[in-house]
Amino acid sequence: MIRSQFFLLLSALFISANSFALSADAIEGKQFYPSCHVCHDQSLDPPLGPPMWGVQRRYKNNTIDDEDFVQSMVDFVKAPTPEKAIHNEAVKQLGLMPPLPLPDDILKKIATYILEEHYSPPCAHWEIAVKRASNRGDLEHAKKDQLMLERFCK
């Protein structure tokens, strides 16, 4: 009895520990991610691109499944257009990102990594955004970012 409970507990720990493990494609995609982080770094002031936490959330909320997430992201980064953009506020403030001239298989692996990675809320980004919006008199945007800070960071 004790032995079977031990194995059951061990199995549960193994499964939960591996539920956050990245797939083989995501691991390969992670190698290329630093080129994304150049612009999607949450601590940039001024920002060059939205933090990946928000990008991931928007794609997860605007796609039907993991395959659609990956394909939608690949389609956008290959040839960004306002019609394909799902982060309209970022496009309005920062413009469209440049196209990524990488092969589809590499772009799919990067998108898979972005899908599977656990990103922390971009608290530094929101702190910077509150100051920048307040300084330019955009109190509506400052309030929105302050609410995100309070909701996810404090």
C-alpha positions as CSV (number, residue, x, y, z in Angstrom):
1,M,0.0,0.0,0.0
2,I,2.7,2.5,1.0
3,R,4.8,1.6,-2.0
4,S,1.9,2.2,-4.4
5,Q,1.1,5.6,-2.8
6,F,4.8,6.4,-3.1
7,F,4.8,5.7,-6.9
8,L,1.5,7.5,-7.3
9,L,3.0,10.6,-5.6
10,L,6.2,10.3,-7.6
11,S,4.2,10.0,-10.8
12,A,2.2,13.1,-10.0
13,L,5.4,15.1,-9.2
14,F,6.9,13.9,-12.5
15,I,3.9,14.9,-14.5
16,S,3.5,18.3,-12.9
17,A,7.3,19.0,-13.2
18,N,7.2,18.2,-16.9
19,S,4.0,20.1,-17.7
20,F,6.2,23.2,-18.0
21,A,8.8,21.5,-20.1
22,L,9.3,22.9,-23.6
23,S,8.8,20.8,-26.6
24,A,11.7,20.0,-28.9
25,D,10.6,22.6,-31.4
26,A,10.3,25.2,-28.7
27,I,13.8,24.4,-27.4
28,E,15.1,24.9,-30.9
29,G,13.1,28.2,-31.2
30,K,14.5,29.4,-27.9
31,Q,17.9,29.6,-29.5
32,F,16.7,32.3,-31.9
33,Y,14.6,34.2,-29.3
34,P,17.4,36.7,-28.4
35,S,16.9,38.4,-31.8
36,C,13.2,38.9,-30.8
37,H,14.1,40.2,-27.3
38,V,16.1,43.0,-28.8
39,C,12.9,44.8,-29.5
40,H,10.5,43.0,-27.1
41,D,12.5,43.7,-24.0
42,Q,10.2,45.0,-21.3
43,S,12.8,47.4,-19.8
44,L,13.4,49.5,-23.0
45,D,12.7,53.2,-22.7
46,P,11.4,54.0,-25.2
47,P,10.0,50.6,-26.1
48,L,10.7,49.2,-29.5
49,G,8.0,46.5,-29.4
50,P,5.4,45.2,-26.9
51,P,6.7,42.8,-24.2
52,M,6.3,39.2,-25.2
53,W,4.0,38.6,-22.2
54,G,1.4,40.7,-23.9
55,V,2.1,39.4,-27.4
56,Q,1.7,35.8,-26.2
57,R,-1.6,36.7,-24.4
58,R,-3.0,38.5,-27.5
59,Y,-2.2,35.6,-29.8
60,K,-3.6,33.1,-27.3
61,N,-6.8,35.1,-27.1
62,N,-7.1,35.6,-30.8
63,T,-6.4,32.2,-32.1
64,I,-8.4,28.9,-31.9
65,D,-5.6,26.5,-30.9
66,D,-1.8,26.1,-30.7
67,E,-1.4,25.4,-34.5
68,D,-3.4,28.6,-35.3
69,F,-1.3,30.5,-32.8
70,V,2.0,29.4,-34.5
71,Q,0.7,29.9,-38.0
72,S,-0.8,33.3,-37.3
73,M,2.4,34.5,-35.7
74,V,4.5,33.2,-38.6
75,D,2.2,34.8,-41.1
76,F,2.5,38.2,-39.3
77,V,6.2,38.3,-38.7
78,K,7.0,37.2,-42.3
79,A,5.1,40.1,-43.8
80,P,3.6,42.4,-41.1
81,T,0.6,44.5,-42.1
82,P,-2.0,46.5,-40.1
83,E,-4.6,44.0,-41.2
84,K,-2.7,41.0,-39.7
85,A,-1.7,42.9,-36.5
86,I,-3.5,41.9,-33.4
87,H,-1.8,44.3,-31.1
88,N,-3.3,47.5,-32.5
89,E,-2.3,49.8,-29.6
90,A,1.4,48.8,-30.0
91,V,1.2,49.3,-33.8
92,K,-0.4,52.7,-33.3
93,Q,2.4,53.8,-30.9
94,L,5.4,51.9,-32.3
95,G,4.6,51.2,-35.9
96,L,4.8,47.8,-37.6
97,M,7.7,45.6,-36.9
98,P,10.0,44.8,-39.8
99,P,9.6,41.5,-41.5
100,L,11.7,38.6,-40.3
101,P,13.6,37.1,-43.2
102,L,13.9,33.6,-41.8
103,P,12.8,30.3,-43.2
104,D,9.3,29.1,-42.2
105,D,10.6,26.2,-40.2
106,I,12.7,28.5,-38.0
107,L,9.8,31.0,-37.6
108,K,7.5,28.1,-36.6
109,K,10.0,27.0,-33.9
110,I,10.3,30.6,-32.6
111,A,6.5,30.9,-32.5
112,T,6.3,27.6,-30.7
113,Y,8.8,28.8,-28.1
114,I,6.7,32.0,-27.7
115,L,3.6,29.9,-27.3
116,E,5.1,27.6,-24.7
117,E,7.3,29.9,-22.7
118,H,6.1,31.3,-19.3
119,Y,6.6,35.0,-19.4
120,S,6.4,37.2,-16.2
121,P,4.2,40.2,-16.4
122,P,6.1,43.2,-17.8
123,C,6.1,45.3,-14.6
124,A,9.1,47.4,-15.7
125,H,7.3,48.1,-19.0
126,W,4.2,49.3,-17.2
127,E,6.2,51.5,-14.8
128,I,7.9,53.2,-17.8
129,A,4.6,53.4,-19.6
130,V,2.9,55.2,-16.7
131,K,5.6,57.8,-16.5
132,R,5.8,58.3,-20.3
133,A,2.0,58.6,-20.6
134,S,1.7,61.0,-17.6
135,N,4.5,63.1,-19.0
136,R,2.7,63.6,-22.4
137,G,-0.6,64.2,-20.7
138,D,-2.2,60.9,-21.8
139,L,-3.9,60.2,-18.5
140,E,-6.2,57.5,-19.9
141,H,-3.2,55.4,-21.0
142,A,-1.4,56.1,-17.7
143,K,-4.4,54.9,-15.8
144,K,-4.7,51.7,-17.9
145,D,-1.0,50.9,-17.3
146,Q,-1.3,51.7,-13.6
147,L,-4.2,49.3,-13.3
148,M,-2.1,46.5,-15.0
149,L,0.8,47.2,-12.5
150,E,-1.6,46.9,-9.6
151,R,-3.3,43.8,-11.0
152,F,-0.2,41.8,-11.9
153,C,2.8,43.3,-10.1
154,K,1.9,44.3,-6.6
